[in-house]
């Protein structure tokens, strides 16, 4: 089996939900049906437009929102909400990791939350690099699974684009569907 090319989204999904990651790797892409994802794309396109030119470092499966370069490259990611800061930080750390391995002089990353007018700096440590290597291995292992990992209920399951797929036929204990967040369009 060919080795899976891993981008930042897979790192983020690994940290959010392994089951969601498995569905995504297997080609089940539910984001196109999610109003929340659509809103996130609009926010991404609306803010920081002047920086959105193609950059020399975003290649193949690495797609940063934008980069700046002043005495070292700074990776920028624009997000709709800051409810998953830790998970989003790993996505930025992964971009820093990949760029560093390509020989790019990296500085740090920034998570932007334009609607809240908030920014969070993200740094890559040696320990983070070891954790990322473990994450890459775990993603490869999940990609080889025949069936999805078991459900691990989380507080944000009801807002997930994969909610209906993931929870079909399952007993939903303490998981409530948020209305109008992921309407299925027919």
Secondary structure, DSSP 8 states (H G I E B T S, - for coil): -------HHHHHHHHH-HHHHHHHHTT---GGG-HHHHHHHHHHHHSSGGG-S--SS--TT---SEEEESSSEEEEEE-S-STTHHHHHHHHHHHHHHHHHTT--EEEEEEEETTTTEEEEE---HHHHHHHHHHHHHHHHHHT-SS-------TTGGG-TTHHHHHTTS--SS----TTSS----
